[in-house]
Each structure stands twice: as structure tokens, then as C-alpha cells.
């Protein structure tokens, strides 16, 4: 007879960590845009957009990937 599949919290956390690691390795940074006023002369306003990037080093993605795999393995052994 087949056993129902049960996934515990450790396995779910591991899967989420692996997904986050894959995204971090693929994009290698978070980019966002801000707008700020450059000139404000009464009814005339000029705004400029600035692009900012928060770099994510590949080592961070690698550590998250290894941690996620460890959590999946540990969670799978506990579920047995």
C-alpha cells in the first residue's frame, strides 16, 4: 500500500531557501529606481530618476543553496 506524502516545515523551508538561492544566483543583485526633485521653481518641477543596485555576491547564493539542500535532506530523514 502507498504511504501518503507528508512534508514537514524543515523541508518546506529548505525548498524556499533553494528557490531564493536560484534567484540570487541568476540575478546577482536587486535593482530599484527612485525619483527625486532636481529643480523646484514654483509651478515648474523637474524630477530625475536614479537607478540603484544592491549587489548579491554569488557566495551568498551558494551558501543559501547548500543550506536549503541540507534542510531538505534533514527534513526528509525526519519524515521517515
Secondary structure, DSSP 8 states (H G I E B T S, - for coil): --------HHHHHHHHHHHHHHHHHHH-EEEEEEEEEEEEETTEEEEEEEEEEEE--HHHHHHHHHHHHHHHHHHHHHH-
